[in-house]
Amino acid sequence: MTIEMPYRPLPIDQSDVRYVHGPDSALQPGVPAGETVEFEWRGSEVYPGTFRKFWVHVPARYDRAEPASLMVFQDGWWYLDPAGEVRGAIVLDNLIHRGDIPVTIGVFVDPGVFPNAENPKNRNNEYDAFDDQYVTFLFTEIIPQIAERYTIAQSPERWGICGGSSGGNCAFTAAWLRPDRFRRVIGYLSSFAQMPGGNPYPDLISRVPRKPLRIFMQGGHRDLHWNEPQRNWLAENLRVAAALAEAGYDFRLVLGDGGHSPNHGGVLLPDALRWLWRPNEDRVAAG
């Protein structure tokens, strides 16, 4: 099917671009709102001494007798904030109500902080590392708290993970290392360029047997260091996408104008979720 797009002249300069949210990112009449519950977590054994909040959004159509799909979002409140760029709970409510995606419980997890420390943020340590520490933290400390309260599907085909910038890199790493649990991935402007030791994925994807992952990626034409030879965020995302294509992965790459702006990722969440949860037989390698 061919989709015609309206003509839009390219700007002469390289000004940033702001994308307009679609109707799925706004409250809609007749769509029942789910319940969002806030939690605090101080007792981490994986990241000792950290404190964080996380939120669980339970859609109105959730039925304890029917296991729900699971979607984990990094940078929790930023992805949940109803007045923010992503508006994750609103998007979930709209798509679930219309039947575009299955009934899905959203888990929005903030990165850890060290209270009263001079440098309290632990985000980059958690998100940019190429190891299983963060995904182990999810499996052993966060998800069990959700599973105690709600009925979650056990099939990894019904588990997804999403993030942007360093959170996008984190989502990719979690699914790469544990495809037995996470099979669906969204990464916006992922931070492959700043992984300690360099971006391992182009090489790994080319030589490791294909993993059963479905991956939605967004890159920015003028992301950080886009015209520089080192730490080039656009180039590293393109290298990962090229490796996925050559290895035959089920993935989609979307490029947007502008720099390292989260706005495009926020606008794309409804379409990304629809693509991620489409029927398995409707496979499109890239678009």
Summary of the structure (lengths in Angstrom):
residues: 287
radius of gyration: 18.4
end to end distance: 12.5
largest distance: 56.6
contacts: 926
relative contact order: 0.15
helix: 33%
strand: 20%
